[in-house]
């Protein structure tokens, strides 16, 4: 449950923003005062009948300006104003901020344009950062303090020497606040919301004893959105160009016919005037028509003139046409926006599909390139083994299985070194070297044997006989020749000897 202890900080808005106090000329100031007449509709007859309730004095006034700091060093932004303004309804009205001096209560709360005081709706100002007013309608109890009620009437009377001697000052309680620094105009301020920095700067705020400046820059307390209207006072404290109170006394003195005509002319003129921010959406048509019908019925009770009925019907028709046109325009704009949103969504989905397809194609291309690279590397490595070793089918099968699993160059180098040791007997260069060494050994043995036979023989032998004899002796001693790891067999040696002693290769002569 909410309680007042949750709103420990209190601000009084009893002055206009200091940024505008010296910016208005005398003519503009007079126009601002006269514009208070536009606030009379804050006390509609259907809500409070002042002609019948003569014990009540109806008043309306601009209570404060939003988006601009007041002389107390406080400021409220648009979002906060829209969220809290309705909390003014049914709050007390006191005298000079003395809560034991209740003189009335607040009936209505709305917004008004700065300067002209044209009534505005939340939708009119929800996007603006420029100044606008919070306007209130209230009733004063004549039977509680009749003398003070007369003072209020004199303050609203332009012919009285006490004109504008009284003004409104409302109070708001807040749970928290931020810091606005740099300018009385909120849209030009730097907003500080870090709790640590807010606490450090608190001492410079006017609300807490400071002079309202920090490093020669103005500093203000920005009211937090969690706030509540506490009440309102009528005070003699001057409040510059938005001061003043409008009473309904003058209307009560007008004739019934003039009162009705003035009321309706002001009503429709107000709705036709240009707002500070253009209305973007139509009002509630049902409520609008209901209000007009109630007013029409009230007037027709006292005057059944066909002219008046025609006058009212014509205004209702024109207003209805205006609202219908705005509703149609809004509907068309909404449909257009929905179509554009749908088109944009479809376009985004198409782009997303195209992007996914492109990514898939790139992935396939990368996979194919990677596979080709792996195949080329495998082929190159098998070719290296083919060039270096004499491989059979089993060798190839083992190598193929191993090389497919090897990816890095370091692993391949280690594997190749290991296989070189295991298959050294199949190394082509090693086998060629072994064959050359065996042939050299045979050639040497043949030469030695020929020399030996030549010395020992006393009979001249033919070349063929000499070769056959050498071959027979070689066969007899072939077991004494080196094996060379199985590189040469007896048949191999026989062939070598036969070739070595062939007629083409051996020529023996005796001198």
Backbone torsions as a table, in degrees:
resi	resn	phi	psi	omega
1	UNK	NA	135.2	179.9
2	UNK	-75.3	147.4	173.6
3	UNK	-145.8	165.5	-174.8
4	UNK	-64.0	-21.5	179.1
5	UNK	-65.6	-18.2	179.0
6	UNK	-79.4	-5.2	178.9
7	UNK	-123.5	72.0	-173.1
8	UNK	-72.5	-20.4	-177.5
9	UNK	-100.1	132.7	-177.5
10	UNK	-123.5	137.9	177.8
11	UNK	-127.5	142.0	175.0
12	UNK	-111.3	126.4	177.3
13	UNK	-103.0	85.3	-178.0
14	UNK	-118.5	23.9	179.0
15	UNK	-153.1	160.0	174.4
16	UNK	-76.2	164.5	175.9
17	UNK	-61.8	136.2	-177.0
18	UNK	-66.7	-18.7	-180.0
19	UNK	-69.8	-16.5	-177.4
20	UNK	-115.3	-2.0	-174.8
21	UNK	-63.9	-33.5	-177.2
22	UNK	-110.5	8.8	-174.5
23	UNK	-95.0	-9.6	-177.0
24	UNK	-99.3	137.9	174.3
25	UNK	-78.3	170.6	178.5
26	UNK	-59.0	-39.5	-179.8
27	UNK	-65.4	-44.0	179.1
28	UNK	-64.3	-35.2	178.9
29	UNK	-64.6	-42.4	178.4
30	UNK	-64.4	-40.9	178.7
31	UNK	-64.9	-36.8	179.0
32	UNK	-64.7	-38.0	178.7
33	UNK	-68.3	-43.0	-179.0
34	UNK	-65.3	-27.3	-176.8
35	UNK	-68.2	-9.9	178.6
36	UNK	-59.8	-23.0	179.0
37	UNK	-58.2	-26.4	-178.8
38	UNK	-70.5	-10.0	-177.3
39	UNK	-91.3	-0.7	-174.6
40	UNK	-61.0	-26.6	-177.5
41	UNK	-76.1	1.4	172.2
42	UNK	-72.0	-11.2	177.2
43	UNK	-125.9	69.9	-178.5
44	UNK	-67.7	151.5	-177.6
45	UNK	-60.3	-34.3	-177.5
46	UNK	-69.4	-18.4	-179.6
47	UNK	-93.5	-38.7	177.6
48	UNK	-148.1	120.3	179.7
49	UNK	-91.3	97.3	-176.4
50	UNK	-75.2	-24.9	177.2
51	UNK	-67.4	-35.1	-178.8
52	UNK	-84.8	-40.4	-179.0
53	UNK	-93.6	78.2	-174.9
54	UNK	-70.5	-10.1	178.2
55	UNK	-81.8	-3.2	-178.9
56	UNK	-111.3	140.3	172.3
57	UNK	-110.1	117.5	-179.8
58	UNK	-85.1	132.2	178.5
59	UNK	-133.7	152.9	173.8
60	UNK	-144.5	151.7	-172.8
61	UNK	-166.7	157.2	169.5
62	UNK	-83.6	119.4	-173.5
63	UNK	-87.0	-35.2	-177.8
64	UNK	-164.9	164.6	178.2
65	UNK	-109.6	129.2	179.8
66	UNK	-87.9	151.0	176.7
67	UNK	73.4	14.6	175.9
68	UNK	-148.2	138.2	-173.1
69	UNK	-75.0	146.3	175.7
70	UNK	-97.0	178.1	-174.0
71	UNK	-71.2	-14.4	176.5
72	UNK	-80.9	-3.0	177.5
73	UNK	85.6	20.8	179.0
74	UNK	-116.9	153.7	-179.9
75	UNK	-149.7	148.3	178.7
76	UNK	-126.2	139.4	179.1
77	UNK	-95.2	174.5	-174.5
78	UNK	-61.2	-47.4	-176.1
79	UNK	-59.5	-41.9	-179.9
80	UNK	-67.7	-41.2	179.8
81	UNK	-61.0	-43.6	-179.9
82	UNK	-65.3	-35.6	-176.8
83	UNK	-74.0	-32.1	-170.4
84	UNK	-109.7	-14.4	-169.3
85	UNK	-58.6	-34.5	-176.5
86	UNK	-68.6	-15.5	-179.9
87	UNK	-73.6	-5.4	176.0
88	UNK	-74.0	-26.1	-176.0
89	UNK	-59.9	135.7	176.4
90	UNK	68.1	15.9	174.6
91	UNK	-89.3	160.3	-173.3
92	UNK	-74.1	157.4	174.1
93	UNK	-120.7	122.6	-177.3
94	UNK	-121.4	178.3	-178.5
95	UNK	-107.3	119.9	176.1
96	UNK	55.1	37.6	177.4
97	UNK	62.8	23.9	174.5
98	UNK	-99.2	107.7	-172.8
99	UNK	-71.2	-10.6	173.9
100	UNK	-91.0	2.1	177.7
101	UNK	-113.8	64.1	-179.8
102	UNK	-73.6	127.1	-178.1
103	UNK	-119.8	-2.6	-179.8
104	UNK	172.8	-164.0	177.3
105	UNK	-150.1	160.1	-177.5
106	UNK	-87.2	134.0	-179.4
107	UNK	-102.8	-41.6	-170.3
108	UNK	-137.6	152.0	176.7
109	UNK	-140.0	136.3	-179.3
110	UNK	-155.4	-176.0	176.7
111	UNK	-111.2	156.3	175.6
112	UNK	-141.8	154.7	-178.6
113	UNK	-72.0	145.6	-179.9
114	UNK	-73.2	124.7	-179.6
115	UNK	101.6	-62.2	-177.8
116	UNK	-85.1	-24.1	-176.9
117	UNK	62.3	31.4	171.4
118	UNK	-72.3	133.5	-178.8
119	UNK	-65.6	138.3	-177.9
120	UNK	-125.4	161.5	176.3
121	UNK	-111.4	160.7	-179.4
122	UNK	-52.2	-37.0	-179.0
123	UNK	-66.6	-21.1	179.9
124	UNK	-74.4	-27.5	-171.0
125	UNK	-121.8	4.6	-172.0
126	UNK	-64.9	-22.6	-178.6
127	UNK	-103.6	-6.7	-172.1
128	UNK	-83.3	151.1	172.3
129	UNK	-115.7	5.6	178.9
130	UNK	-87.9	164.6	-177.7
131	UNK	-67.3	145.9	169.5
132	UNK	-155.3	165.3	-173.7
133	UNK	-99.4	153.1	160.0
134	UNK	-97.7	119.0	-176.6
135	UNK	-110.1	143.1	-176.8
136	UNK	-127.0	148.3	171.5
137	UNK	-118.2	134.3	-174.5
138	UNK	-145.8	168.7	173.8
139	UNK	-124.3	141.6	177.4
140	UNK	-106.4	137.2	-179.8
141	UNK	-83.6	106.5	179.5
142	UNK	-62.5	-34.7	-175.5
143	UNK	-74.5	-14.9	179.5
144	UNK	-82.0	-48.7	180.0
145	UNK	-146.5	83.4	-176.5
146	UNK	-62.1	-37.8	-179.3
147	UNK	-64.1	-41.7	-179.4
148	UNK	-69.4	-34.8	175.8
149	UNK	-60.0	-37.7	177.3
150	UNK	-67.4	-37.2	176.9
151	UNK	-61.2	-39.5	178.4
152	UNK	-63.6	-41.2	179.3
153	UNK	-64.4	-40.4	178.0
154	UNK	-65.2	-36.2	178.8
155	UNK	-65.4	-27.1	179.8
156	UNK	-91.1	-5.1	-177.9
157	UNK	-91.6	116.2	-177.8
158	UNK	-63.6	-24.3	-178.2
159	UNK	-86.5	-6.0	-177.4
160	UNK	-88.5	143.2	175.8
161	UNK	-65.4	-15.0	178.3
162	UNK	-97.8	18.2	-178.6
163	UNK	-59.5	131.8	-179.9
164	UNK	62.6	25.2	177.2
165	UNK	-78.5	-17.2	178.4
166	UNK	-120.7	151.1	177.2
167	UNK	-148.8	175.6	-175.9
168	UNK	-97.9	150.1	177.0
169	UNK	-145.4	111.3	-177.4
170	UNK	-104.6	156.7	-178.3
171	UNK	-113.4	143.5	177.1
172	UNK	-134.6	135.0	174.9
173	UNK	-100.4	141.7	-176.3
174	UNK	-132.0	145.6	177.9
175	UNK	-78.5	-31.2	-178.3
176	UNK	-157.8	175.2	-179.9
177	UNK	-154.1	164.1	174.1
178	UNK	-118.6	-178.7	179.4
179	UNK	-113.4	132.9	172.6
180	UNK	-114.7	126.6	-172.6
181	UNK	-132.3	138.7	170.2
182	UNK	120.6	-32.4	-176.3
183	UNK	-161.9	148.7	174.2
184	UNK	-66.1	-23.0	176.7
185	UNK	-83.8	117.2	-170.9
186	UNK	-59.5	-36.3	-176.9
187	UNK	-67.2	-13.5	178.8
188	UNK	-101.0	4.2	-174.1
189	UNK	-91.7	155.6	166.3
190	UNK	-90.8	126.9	-178.1
191	UNK	-96.2	127.1	-179.9
192	UNK	-114.0	116.3	-177.9
193	UNK	-120.2	-0.9	176.1
194	UNK	-66.5	120.0	-175.7
195	UNK	-53.7	-37.5	-179.4
196	UNK	-63.9	-45.9	-179.0
197	UNK	-70.5	-34.7	177.2
198	UNK	-61.8	-43.9	179.1
199	UNK	-63.0	-40.4	-179.7
200	UNK	-65.4	-34.7	-176.3
201	UNK	-90.0	-7.0	-176.7
202	UNK	-54.5	-38.3	-174.9
203	UNK	-64.3	-18.1	-178.4
204	UNK	-91.4	-9.6	-179.3
205	UNK	-75.1	144.6	179.8
206	UNK	-63.9	-33.0	-178.6
207	UNK	-63.9	-19.0	-177.2
208	UNK	-122.2	27.3	172.7
209	UNK	95.7	-2.4	179.1
210	UNK	-81.1	176.5	179.8
211	UNK	-96.1	6.0	177.3
212	UNK	80.6	16.4	177.1
213	UNK	-134.7	152.9	175.3
214	UNK	-142.8	117.9	-175.3
215	UNK	53.8	45.5	178.1
216	UNK	65.8	12.0	176.8
217	UNK	-111.2	138.6	178.3
218	UNK	-65.0	142.3	-178.3
219	UNK	-132.4	136.7	-173.1
220	UNK	-133.3	157.8	175.0
221	UNK	-92.4	117.1	179.6
222	UNK	-93.3	112.6	-175.1
223	UNK	-62.0	132.7	180.0
224	UNK	-74.5	159.6	-177.1
225	UNK	-65.8	-25.7	178.4
226	UNK	-85.2	85.2	-177.4
227	UNK	-142.9	169.3	-173.1
228	UNK	-147.5	133.4	174.2
229	UNK	-71.2	126.9	-177.7
230	UNK	-93.6	-37.3	-179.2
231	UNK	168.8	-169.6	-177.0
232	UNK	-146.5	148.2	179.9
233	UNK	-123.9	151.7	167.7
234	UNK	-99.9	123.9	-171.6
235	UNK	-134.1	156.0	177.7
236	UNK	-89.1	-0.9	178.7
237	UNK	-65.3	126.2	-178.1
238	UNK	-64.1	145.5	-178.2
239	UNK	-136.2	33.3	171.0
240	UNK	49.9	-134.8	-162.1
241	UNK	-80.0	-2.6	171.0
242	UNK	-113.8	13.2	178.7
243	UNK	-74.3	167.2	178.7
244	UNK	114.4	155.2	-178.5
245	UNK	-133.3	136.4	176.4
246	UNK	-99.9	128.5	175.5
247	UNK	-108.5	166.3	178.9
248	UNK	-97.0	15.9	-176.7
249	UNK	-63.1	-43.6	-176.9
250	UNK	-62.2	-40.0	179.4
251	UNK	-63.9	-36.8	-179.6
252	UNK	-65.3	-27.7	-179.8
253	UNK	-83.0	-12.7	-178.8
254	UNK	-76.3	157.0	175.7
255	UNK	-68.5	158.8	-177.5
256	UNK	-60.1	-41.6	-176.9
257	UNK	-67.2	-47.5	179.4
258	UNK	-64.1	-36.3	179.0
259	UNK	-62.1	-45.1	-179.3
260	UNK	-66.3	-44.8	-178.4
261	UNK	-63.4	-45.4	179.8
262	UNK	-61.4	-42.0	-179.8
263	UNK	-59.0	-48.5	-176.6
264	UNK	-71.6	-38.2	177.9
265	UNK	-62.6	-44.3	177.8
266	UNK	-63.7	-38.9	-179.0
267	UNK	-60.4	-50.0	-176.8
268	UNK	-76.5	-34.8	175.8
269	UNK	-60.5	-40.6	-179.5
270	UNK	-60.0	-41.5	-177.9
271	UNK	-74.7	-18.7	-179.3
272	UNK	-93.4	-13.9	-179.5
273	UNK	-70.4	151.6	-179.8
274	UNK	-75.9	126.9	177.8
275	UNK	-78.4	166.2	176.0
276	UNK	-60.5	-44.2	175.4
277	UNK	-117.6	125.4	-177.0
278	UNK	-56.8	140.3	176.8
279	UNK	-68.3	128.6	-174.7
280	UNK	-99.6	-18.4	-178.8
281	UNK	-135.0	147.3	-179.9
282	UNK	-69.4	152.8	177.8
283	UNK	-74.7	173.5	178.1
284	UNK	-67.3	105.8	-173.4
285	UNK	-63.3	-37.5	-177.4
286	UNK	-64.2	-43.6	179.7
287	UNK	-67.2	-39.2	179.7
288	UNK	-60.3	-50.2	-179.0
289	UNK	-66.2	-36.4	179.1
290	UNK	-62.9	-43.8	179.5
291	UNK	-62.2	-44.9	-179.7
292	UNK	-63.7	-40.2	179.5
293	UNK	-65.2	-37.0	177.8
294	UNK	-64.9	-43.1	179.0
295	UNK	-64.9	-44.0	179.5
296	UNK	-59.5	-45.1	-179.4
297	UNK	-63.5	-38.3	-179.2
298	UNK	-64.4	-43.3	-178.3
299	UNK	-71.3	-39.7	-177.1
300	UNK	-67.7	-18.2	174.4
301	UNK	-65.1	-32.3	-176.8
302	UNK	-98.7	-18.8	-177.2
303	UNK	-147.9	113.4	-177.2
304	UNK	-100.0	17.8	-177.7
305	UNK	-58.0	135.0	177.0
306	UNK	-62.6	-32.2	179.1
307	UNK	-62.9	-45.8	-179.9
308	UNK	-64.0	-42.0	178.0
309	UNK	-61.6	-41.8	178.4
310	UNK	-64.9	-40.4	179.6
311	UNK	-59.6	-46.3	-179.7
312	UNK	-66.3	-45.6	-178.6
313	UNK	-60.5	-39.8	-178.9
314	UNK	-64.9	-43.7	178.6
315	UNK	-66.3	-39.1	178.2
316	UNK	-63.6	-42.8	-179.6
317	UNK	-62.7	-46.0	-179.0
318	UNK	-63.5	-43.5	179.2
319	UNK	-64.0	-39.4	179.4
320	UNK	-62.9	-43.5	179.3
321	UNK	-62.1	-39.2	179.3
322	UNK	-62.4	-46.5	-179.7
323	UNK	-66.7	-38.8	178.3
324	UNK	-63.1	-41.9	179.4
325	UNK	-63.2	-41.2	178.2
326	UNK	-66.0	-38.5	178.3
327	UNK	-63.9	-41.8	178.9
328	UNK	-64.2	-40.9	178.8
329	UNK	-63.4	-42.3	178.0
330	UNK	-63.8	-41.6	179.9
331	UNK	-62.8	-44.2	179.2
332	UNK	-62.5	-42.3	179.7
333	UNK	-64.3	-38.8	179.1
334	UNK	-65.5	-45.1	179.3
335	UNK	-62.5	-40.6	178.4
336	UNK	-63.0	-44.0	179.5
337	UNK	-63.5	-40.6	178.9
338	UNK	-64.3	-40.2	178.4
339	UNK	-65.0	-44.7	178.9
340	UNK	-62.1	-39.2	178.6
341	UNK	-65.2	-40.9	179.3
342	UNK	-65.4	-42.6	178.3
343	UNK	-62.1	-43.2	-180.0
344	UNK	-63.4	-42.1	179.3
345	UNK	-62.2	-44.2	179.0
346	UNK	-62.0	-41.2	178.7
347	UNK	-62.6	-42.2	179.0
348	UNK	-65.0	-39.4	179.1
349	UNK	-65.5	-40.2	178.6
350	UNK	-63.6	-42.5	178.6
351	UNK	-64.5	-39.0	178.8
352	UNK	-64.1	-41.2	178.3
353	UNK	-64.5	-42.4	179.5
354	UNK	-64.1	-40.7	179.0
355	UNK	-64.5	-41.7	178.8
356	UNK	-63.0	-41.9	178.8
357	UNK	-63.1	-42.7	179.5
358	UNK	-63.4	-43.0	177.7
359	UNK	-61.3	-39.5	179.7
360	UNK	-64.4	-42.7	179.2
361	UNK	-63.9	-43.4	179.2
362	UNK	-62.5	-38.5	179.0
363	UNK	-64.2	-41.5	179.1
364	UNK	-66.1	-40.9	179.5
365	UNK	-63.3	-43.8	179.0
366	UNK	-63.7	-39.2	178.8
367	UNK	-65.4	-42.6	179.6
368	UNK	-64.5	-42.1	179.8
369	UNK	-64.5	-40.1	179.1
370	UNK	-65.3	-40.9	179.3
371	UNK	-64.9	-41.4	179.7
372	UNK	-65.7	-41.1	178.8
373	UNK	-61.8	-41.9	178.8
374	UNK	-64.8	-41.4	179.7
375	UNK	-64.9	-42.0	179.2
376	UNK	-63.9	-40.4	179.7
377	UNK	-65.6	-40.5	178.0
378	UNK	-61.8	-46.6	-179.4
379	UNK	-61.9	-41.8	-178.6
380	UNK	-64.3	-39.5	-179.0
381	UNK	-71.4	-38.9	175.7
382	UNK	-62.8	-37.9	179.2
383	UNK	-63.5	-38.1	177.7
384	UNK	-60.8	-44.1	178.6
385	UNK	-66.5	-37.5	177.1
386	UNK	-62.1	-40.6	-178.4
387	UNK	-68.8	-30.4	-172.7
388	UNK	-95.7	-29.6	-174.6
389	UNK	-128.0	154.9	171.9
390	UNK	-89.2	104.7	-172.7
391	UNK	-101.0	141.7	172.0
392	UNK	-104.9	-174.5	-175.6
393	UNK	-62.7	-40.6	179.7
394	UNK	-64.9	-42.2	178.7
395	UNK	-59.1	-44.5	-177.6
396	UNK	-64.4	-39.6	-179.1
397	UNK	-63.6	-43.4	179.3
398	UNK	-64.7	-45.8	-179.4
399	UNK	-62.6	-41.2	-178.9
400	UNK	-61.9	-42.7	-179.6
401	UNK	-65.7	-40.9	-177.6
402	UNK	-73.3	-43.8	-174.5
403	UNK	-66.6	-27.2	178.8
404	UNK	-66.8	-25.4	-177.5
405	UNK	-91.4	-10.7	-176.6
406	UNK	-95.5	124.3	-177.3
407	UNK	-114.7	-40.8	-175.3
408	UNK	-83.8	155.6	180.0
409	UNK	-69.5	-35.9	179.8
410	UNK	-65.4	-41.9	178.9
411	UNK	-65.2	-37.7	179.6
412	UNK	-66.8	-41.5	179.9
413	UNK	-62.0	-42.3	179.2
414	UNK	-66.0	-40.4	179.4
415	UNK	-65.2	-41.7	-178.7
416	UNK	-65.6	-38.0	178.4
417	UNK	-64.7	-41.5	178.8
418	UNK	-64.0	-44.8	-179.0
419	UNK	-67.4	-30.0	178.5
420	UNK	-63.9	-34.7	178.9
421	UNK	-75.1	-40.3	-178.2
422	UNK	-70.8	-31.3	-176.1
423	UNK	-113.8	35.9	-178.4
424	UNK	-65.3	-29.2	178.8
425	UNK	-71.7	-13.9	179.6
426	UNK	-104.7	6.5	178.3
427	UNK	-70.3	123.2	-174.2
428	UNK	-62.2	-42.1	-178.3
429	UNK	-68.5	-38.2	179.2
430	UNK	-65.9	-40.8	179.7
431	UNK	-67.6	-36.6	177.1
432	UNK	-63.8	-39.1	179.9
433	UNK	-66.4	-40.3	179.0
434	UNK	-63.5	-41.4	179.3
435	UNK	-63.5	-39.8	179.8
436	UNK	-66.2	-39.2	179.7
437	UNK	-66.6	-38.7	179.0
438	UNK	-65.6	-41.1	-179.5
439	UNK	-65.3	-38.4	179.2
440	UNK	-65.1	-38.4	179.4
441	UNK	-65.5	-41.0	178.8
442	UNK	-64.9	-44.3	-179.0
443	UNK	-60.6	-40.2	-180.0
444	UNK	-66.7	-41.7	-179.5
445	UNK	-65.5	-39.2	179.5
446	UNK	-63.4	-45.3	-177.5
447	UNK	-63.2	-42.1	-179.9
448	UNK	-65.8	-39.7	-178.2
449	UNK	-67.3	-40.4	179.6
450	UNK	-62.6	-39.9	-179.3
451	UNK	-67.1	-38.7	-179.5
452	UNK	-66.5	-44.2	-179.9
453	UNK	-64.7	-39.0	-177.3
454	UNK	-62.7	-38.1	-179.4
455	UNK	-74.1	-37.3	-174.2
456	UNK	-81.2	-20.9	-171.9
457	UNK	-81.8	133.4	175.3
458	UNK	-104.0	-9.2	-178.0
459	UNK	-112.5	135.8	178.2
460	UNK	-73.6	120.1	179.6
461	UNK	-104.2	152.7	176.1
462	UNK	-75.9	167.1	179.8
463	UNK	-60.0	-42.9	-178.1
464	UNK	-63.6	-43.1	-179.6
465	UNK	-65.4	-40.1	-179.8
466	UNK	-62.8	-40.0	-178.3
467	UNK	-69.8	-41.8	-178.6
468	UNK	-64.1	-38.5	-179.7
469	UNK	-67.1	-42.6	179.1
470	UNK	-63.4	-35.2	-178.4
471	UNK	-70.8	-40.6	179.2
472	UNK	-62.0	-42.7	179.2
473	UNK	-67.6	-35.3	178.9
474	UNK	-65.5	-39.3	179.3
475	UNK	-66.3	-35.2	-178.9
476	UNK	-68.2	-28.8	-177.3
477	UNK	-109.5	14.4	-175.1
478	UNK	-66.5	-23.5	-179.5
479	UNK	-70.6	-15.9	-179.8
480	UNK	-88.8	-6.4	179.9
481	UNK	-78.9	151.5	178.2
482	UNK	-64.2	145.2	-177.9
483	UNK	-77.3	-29.6	-177.8
484	UNK	54.2	43.3	176.9
485	UNK	59.9	34.8	176.9
486	UNK	79.2	11.2	-175.6
487	UNK	-72.0	-28.0	-179.5
488	UNK	-129.8	141.1	177.1
489	UNK	-110.3	174.2	178.9
490	UNK	-60.6	-38.9	179.3
491	UNK	-63.4	-40.1	179.1
492	UNK	-61.3	-43.7	-179.2
493	UNK	-66.7	-36.4	178.9
494	UNK	-61.9	-42.7	-179.7
495	UNK	-65.7	-39.6	-179.6
496	UNK	-64.4	-43.2	179.0
497	UNK	-64.8	-41.6	-179.3
498	UNK	-61.2	-41.3	-178.8
499	UNK	-70.3	-36.5	-177.7
500	UNK	-67.0	-31.1	-178.2
501	UNK	-104.2	21.3	176.4
502	UNK	-72.8	160.7	-176.8
503	UNK	-61.2	-28.7	-177.0
504	UNK	-76.2	-28.5	-171.8
505	UNK	-102.1	-21.1	-174.5
506	UNK	-122.0	126.7	176.9
507	UNK	-127.7	113.2	-177.4
508	UNK	-114.7	131.6	177.3
509	UNK	-136.5	150.1	179.9
510	UNK	-117.7	131.3	-179.5
511	UNK	-102.5	NA	NA
